[in-house]
Amino acid sequence: MKIAVVGTGYVGLVTGTCFAETGNDVCCVDIDAGKVERLSTGHVTIYEPGLEKLFLRNLKEERLKFTTNLEDGIREAEIIFLALPTPPGEDGSADLKYVLGVAEQLGRLLKDYKVIVDKSTVPVGTAEKVKNAIAKNCTGDFDVVSNPEFLREGVAVDDFMKPDRVVIGVSGDRARKVMGDLYGPFVRQGNPIIYMDERSAELTKYAANSFLATKITFMNEIALLCERLGADVDMVRRGIGSDERIGKRSEEVNYDFKILNAVMDVNEKQKLHLLPKIRKFFNNDLKGKHFALWGLAFKPNTDDIREAPALYMIDALLAEGATLSVFDPEAMHNVRSLLGGKVAYAESQYDALDGADALIIATEWNEFRTPNFLKMVTSLKNKVIFDGRNLFDIAAIRELGFYYESIGRAPADSLKPNN
Ligand SMILES: NC(=O)c1ccc[n+]([C@@H]2O[C@H](COP(=O)([O-])OP(=O)(O)OC[C@H]3O[C@@H](n4cnc5c(N)ncnc54)[C@H](O)[C@@H]3O)[C@@H](O)[C@H]2O)c1
């Protein structure tokens, strides 16, 4: 099939590449001319495990193309995916200007029948708005489909190639058949395509996001409780996760906005949970202190730094007069373009430690899990680690002589020799 993908970011590039991988001809459209140039010349613009190999193969076989010209990009396409940004607007709701802007442009360009598929995460009712925006200037025949994306950055290619399920919000039979044919190769293992109306599909994405955020926040709250009660959150997580009703089934959540607001509030606070521990260790005076920071991406195996806890930590430490030397295996370029010279960029995880008063860990990259502790000891000024990701065994690291704070596990001062 011939496909266009408008917006070539984390979702669009993975979507385009994976559809090319199953034999489709894909043209990706983006307004960022630099990005299109890099992609057209064989440079992947994001870090995502497994993506480069598929990208290069499909580029070489000319199933994957890139352009800045929407008209050229969609001319041949039977299906047009919108993978455009929907950042929170001023009132916190998703800003639809990119999606509706492109929809309006499409209205002027459509000649023959096409299926326009919304893959961006959008509020309920957006499919209707997209339809109206297209229809304003359109003489051709088209259908609008809602196909929310559930991929997780860091495992996006796997998630796309082997999705747990594909959700398709669609009203007409013609579009339903087109979408079914397109996704056929991705659901050979018995994973379902779930068809529904457009509004339900849009809400499914929000409901899934909110549920997952609630689950994480719930465990974060338990972690705080663990610290107060002298329990170990890693043990509690294992203890409750093996209950089928919690680990596997996830329905029956009594969900309302109060919960969501609380979830967002707790999530924000969680990003700075280490800060009071750091302040306490340094007697509330971080001025002139120098920190090494490992991990900048919002999670491992991606270079995406949007909403990354490390950024909150950097801001807070700089505001208190500290300096930082940071390291991340993939996200350095993104932080450099955001923060410029505000922090120092280390060549390696060990370089970052040079002369640091303490190490802070913000992302659980694999290479941070079993570091060379002897090397660390020789570089760090103090043997002090604040670990936001619970990477190390508490007993083992304290045996090595480190002052070690993590989250939801025994605080450092509870383990002083006579305690
Ligand atoms: N990143 C994720 O993990 C993820 C997962 C599921 C859903 N989503 C949703 O998917 C959507 C896209 O997210 P993303 O992370 O890929 O965003 P992104 O910011 O990485 O990519 C968006 C791309 O769209 C391009 N763009 C902007 N305006 C354009 C226009 N008028 N024409 C063509 N291209 C244009 C930008 O240059 C950019 O390359 C969002 O709604 C997001 O909420 C994201």
The ligand as an ORCA input file, in Angstrom:
! r2SCAN-3c Opt
* xyz 0 1
  N       6.510      9.842     21.872
  C       5.734      8.883     22.333
  O       6.169      7.996     23.070
  C       4.286      8.842     21.959
  C       3.562      7.648     22.137
  C       2.232      7.611     21.771
  C       1.636      8.736     21.241
  N       2.334      9.895     21.097
  C       1.654     11.053     20.488
  O       2.042     11.122     19.121
  C       2.109     12.480     18.699
  C       3.504     12.770     18.144
  O       4.436     12.629     19.204
  P       6.012     12.565     18.963
  O       6.617     12.221     20.263
  O       6.303     11.743     17.767
  O       6.290     14.114     18.624
  P       7.644     14.754     18.053
  O       7.683     16.130     18.585
  O       8.790     13.821     18.284
  O       7.402     14.797     16.458
  C       6.510     15.636     15.822
  C       7.050     15.968     14.427
  O       6.054     16.715     13.719
  C       6.718     17.692     12.927
  N       5.763     18.727     12.556
  C       5.252     19.753     13.280
  N       4.383     20.469     12.537
  C       4.322     19.891     11.318
  C       3.604     20.168     10.129
  N       2.761     21.176     10.050
  N       3.811     19.366      9.057
  C       4.692     18.320      9.119
  N       5.389     18.006     10.235
  C       5.209     18.788     11.307
  C       7.846     18.171     13.841
  O       8.859     18.818     13.089
  C       8.304     16.834     14.445
  O       9.302     16.215     13.656
  C       1.727     13.311     19.908
  O       0.353     13.553     19.866
  C       2.041     12.403     21.063
  O       1.275     12.696     22.207
  C       3.657      9.973     21.424
*
